[in-house]
Amino acid sequence: MQTITKNMLIGEILDMDEEATKILIKHGMNCLGCPGSYSENLKEAAEGHGINLERLLQDLNQHFNK
């Protein structure tokens, strides 16, 4: 069981499972090819894109823990 946290890098999450891309896109993050994905953590990216971090974390963790 893997827990996604707000401090994880976007690229780290994508490396764990490419299916996470669908969740990020659903929330308004098009991070797949973004150069910042390996330098920006989930919290920073959510703030930068005006995304509700708690909902995003909930969806990501639900995905990774199924």
N, C-alpha and C positions, 0 to 999 in steps of 0.2 A: 504494500500500500504506500503510495507516494502522496505527500501533501505539498501542494503548491502554495508558496507564500508570496507576499507582496515584494519581498526583497530578491526574488529570483529574477535572473536576466531573461528577457523574452526569448533570446536564442537558446538558452538552456532548456526552457520549456518546450520549444519547438523540436529540439534535438531528442527529447524524451519520447515524443509522439507527434508525428506530422499531422495527425487528426486534430490536434489542438489548434491548428490554423483555422479550422472551421469555426471554432468557438471565438477566437480572437476577432475574426472577420464579422461574425454575428454581432459582436459588441462594438464594432466600428474601428477596429485596429487592423490595418492591412500590413502586418509586420513581416510577412514571409521574406521579402527581399530587402527590407529596410536595413541600411548599414548600422543604424542605431540599435538593432535588436541584440547585439552582443555587448553593448555598453550601457543600455538602459534597462532598469528593472521594471517589474510589472507596475509598481506604484507610480513611478515617474511616467511611464507610458500612458497609464490610465489618466493621470492628471493632465498630461499634455494633449490628450484626445478628448477630454471632458467625459470620461467613462466612469460609471459607478464601479468602483474597485471591489466592493463587497459582493455585488452580483456577479462580476467577472470571476472572482475567486471561487464563489460558490459553484458556478458552472464548470470551471476548470477542475476543481476537486471532485465534483460529481463524476466527471468524465474519467479522471485518473483512478477513481476508486470503485469503478463498476466491475 
